[in-house]
C-alpha cells in the first residue's frame, strides 16, 4: 500500500457492490479534480476485482464497518465521506485527522456541508457533493466499466438473480421461476445466481423453472466470475440489488424490480437497455422482513413484456 505521491485523498465507501458502482461517477470526478493526490478508497477488500475494471488510479484501503478508523501511516490531506450523512461515518473520517474533510452536513457532530436530500438518486447525491466541494463537473452517466478479460461460465445467458439483502426486496420465487421458464422456452441458456447463503433459494427457482441443475451458479462464483457472467449476458432479471448495478455498469440489458424503494432513488440510468418496474406510490422499508406490497403488484407478464422491450432496444442499438 505504498503511496508515491506526497498528497493523499481518502474516500470512505465501506459498503457493497451496488454502492461502489453508484459512487463511481463521483469517484471519477474526484480523481479529475485531484490529479496530484494518491487516492485511497475505504471499502471491503472483496470489491477489489471491480476497481481494476474502472480505470480509477486508486488503492483499496480495507474498511468493512464503521466501528474503528483504518490505521494509516499518516493523516490524509483530504478525506471525503461518500458513505452517508450520519455521525458514525463522520466520526470515522474525523478520527483520521485529515487536512480537509468533505461531507454532507451533520449537526450532531458539528460538521458543516451541503444539506442531505433523502429523495435524491444515489448517483446524483455523491456527484453533487464532489461537484460542490471541488468545482468539477461530475457526470451522473459515467457508470460504465471494462468487461473482464476472462471467459464467463455461460455466454449469452439470461441471468436470474432472485435474492436480495432483505425480504422486503425479494420478488416471489415462483414468479422468478416463471420468467426463467419463459426464457428457457426461447432457447436461451438460463442461469440462476446468488450468494453462498442463497443456494437454496436459487435451487427452488431452478426446480420450478425446469432448467438443468448445473445452471445454478449461486455460491459458485466469486465477484470476478459474476462480473464476467453479467458482462456477457443476454439479459439480467433481478430485484434492487448489486447485480442490477453491475448490469448497468456493463450496459447489459436488464429488468430491475423495485418495491420499497422507488427507482428514482436507486434505479438504472434511463439511457440504456434497462427497465425499472415499480408500482408503488410511497416509499417503504427496504430492510423489512416481509415482501413489500408494491413488489407483489409486479406480475410475470409485466417482467416478460419489459424483457422483450429491452431486448428489442438492444437489437436496434446493435
N, C-alpha and C positions, 0 to 999 in steps of 0.2 A: 504493500500500500504506500510505497514511497511516492512523494509528491515532488515534481520537478519545478513547479512554479512557486514563487515567493508568496503569492496571494491565493487564498482559497475561499470557496463558497460551499457551505454545507447546506443541503436541501433535505428536509425531512419529508418522507413519503412512505412511512413504515406501514404499508397496507398491502392489499392483494393485487392479483393480476389486472383486473379491470381498473383499479385505482391508479396503478402505474401507467397504464395506457391512456387513460383520460387526462393524466397530468403531463403527457408527453409534449403537447404544443407549448405549454408554459415552460417546461424544461428546455426545450429547444430555443425559445425566445430568450431565456436566461443565459444560455450559452452564447448567444449572439451579443447580448448586452455586456457580457463579462468575458471577452475572449482571452484576457490576460490572467484569468483566475483558473486554478485547478478545481474542477467540480467533483464533490463527493455527494452521493445520494444515500441518505439513510433509509434503507429498505431491506426486506428479507433477502438473504443470500440466494434463496431459491429462484429469484426472478432474474438473476444474472444472465442466463441464456438469452433473454429478451433484450437486455441492454445492448448486447453485442449486435443486435439487428437494427438498432435505432440510429446508429451513426453518431450518437452523443459522445463527446470526449469526456467521459465521466468514469468514476470508480464507485463500486458499491461499498458502502460502509455498513456492515450488518446491524440492522435495528429491527427487532420483531415486536417490541411493545414499548410502552412509554414509562415503564417503571424506573428506568435509570438512563441517564445520558450516556452515549457511547464514549469510551475512553479514546482521547485523541492526543497526539503529541503536543499540539499547540492549538490555541484558540483560532477558529476560522475568522477570516477577515469579514465575511458576511455569512449570516445564517438565514435561511428562508423557510418559513413554515408552510409547506404545501400539504399538510396533514389535516388540519382542522382549525377551529377557532376557539376551542376550549382551553381552560387554564392548564391542563396537564401537558399538552403538546407545547404550549408556550413556555412552561417551566423547564421542560427538557431543553428547548432551544436556548433559553436564558442561562441554563447551567453550563453551557459551552463557553460562555463569556465572549461572544463574538464582537468584533468591532462595530458591526451594524446588524440589527435584527429587522427582518421584513416579515410582517404577518398581518392578518386581519385584527382589528381592534378587539381587545378583551379587557373590560374594566376590572374584572376580578383580580387580574394580576398587573394592572396599570400599564398595559401595552396599548399604544396608540397605533391606529392603522385604519384602512378603509372599513366600511361597515359590511358585515356579513349579510348575505341575502339567501334565505332558505330556499326560495323558489328558483334560484339561478341554476342553469345547467352546470354540471360539474366541470366540464371542459372550460366553459366561459369564465367560471368563477376564478380558476387559477390563472388563466390568461389575464384577467382583469387585475389581479394582484401584481403580477410581474410587470405588466404594462404601466400601471400607476407608479410603481416603485422605481422603475429603471428607464421609463420613457422609450420603450422599444415596442414595436408592433408585434403582437402575438397572434398568430393565425390559428383560429379555432379548428380549422380544417387540416392542420398539419399533423395528421394522425397515422399516416402510413409508415410501415416498417418493411425492411427487406424480407424476402422469403428465405427460410432456412435452406442451406445448401444440400442437405441430405434428403433421401427419398422418404416419402410418407409410408406409413404402414399399409394404407389403402389409398390409391389415387382416385380422384374424381368422385369421392364418396359423398353421400348425404349423411351429415353428422347430426345425430340426435343426442342432445345433451339434456337429460331430464332433471338433473339435480340442481340444487340451489342451496345457499348457505342456511336459509331458514324456510320452514314450511310455508310461510305466507307467500313465498315467491315460486312455489312448485306447482306447475300445471299438473293435472291428474295423469298418472302413468298410463291409464287406458287410452287417453287421448294422444299422448306421445306415440303409443304403440300403433294407433290408427294411422297417424301421419307416416310412421315408419313403414307400415304395410302398404300405404299408397305409393310411397317412393319405391319400394321393392317391386311393386307391380309394373312400374315404369321400366324396370330392368336396370335400375341404378343400384350400385353397391351401398348398403346401409350399414353404418357403424354406430354403436351406442357408447358414448364416452362418460367419464365421471372420475371422481377421486377414488382413492382406495377404500373410503368409507361409503361409497355409493355403488359398489359392485352388485349388491342385492337389488337395488332399485333398477340398475341397468339391465340385469338379467330378467327382471319382471317385465320390462318393456320389450326385451328381445323375444321372450317366450310368447307374449301376447301378439307380437307382430309376426311371428313365424319365420324370423330370419335366422341364419346359421349361428351356432354358438360361438364360433371363432370371431364373429363380428362384435362381440362385447369387448371393448378396449378399456373399459373402466378399471382403474387400478393397475393398468399395464403400460401406461405412457407417462413419461416424465414431461416436463414443460417443453423441452426442445422437440420431443416427438409429437406432442399435441399441437405445437405450432406448425410443424411440417404437415400434419394431417389437415388442419384447418386452412392453411395456406394453399393447399392443393385440392380443397373440397369443391364439389359442385354446389352445395347448399348446406347451410347450418341452421338448425331449428333449435332454439334454446329459450330459456327464461332470461330474466335480468341478471346475468352472471358475467364473470370474466371472459368466458368463451365468446359471448356476444361482442365484447370489445376487441377480442382477438380477430374475429371475423371482419370487423370494421378496419382494423389495422392492416389487413391483407386485401381489403376490398373484395372479400369473398361474399357472395350472395347470402343473405341471412333473413330469417324471420324471428323477431325477438318479441316475447310475450311479457307484457307488463301487468302487474296487479296493484300492489300497494303504492308503488312509486311511479308516477307518470313518466313517459319518455321525454317530456320537456325538461326533466332533471338528469336523466341518465341514458337517454336514447341514442341510437346510432346517428351519424351525420345524415342529413337529408339528401345531400349529393352523394349518390352511390346506390348500389343494388341492395338496399336494405328496407325491410318493412318492420315498423314498430306497431304492434297491436295493443290497444288499451281501450277498455270500455268503462273505465271508472269515471267518477265525477268529483271525487275528493281524494286527498292523499291519505293513505292508510299507514299501517305499521309494518315496515319491511322486515322487522325482526320477530313478527308474530309467530305463534305456534300452530295457527290454523290457516289454511289457504285463504287468501284474500278473495272476497266475493267478486271483485272486478275481474280477477283471473278466471274464475269459473264462467264468466259471461262469454269468454272466447271459445268458439266451437272448433271442432276439427275442420269443418268446411271453411271457416274463416282462415285457418292456417294454410290449408291446401290452396285456396284461392290466392292468398298473399304469396305463397311459394311460386305458384305459376307466374304471377306478375313479375316478381323479381328475376326469375329465370328468363322471361321474355325480354326484360330490360337488359339483362346481361348479354343476351344474343344480339340485341340491337346495337349495343355498345361495342360488340366484337371483342 
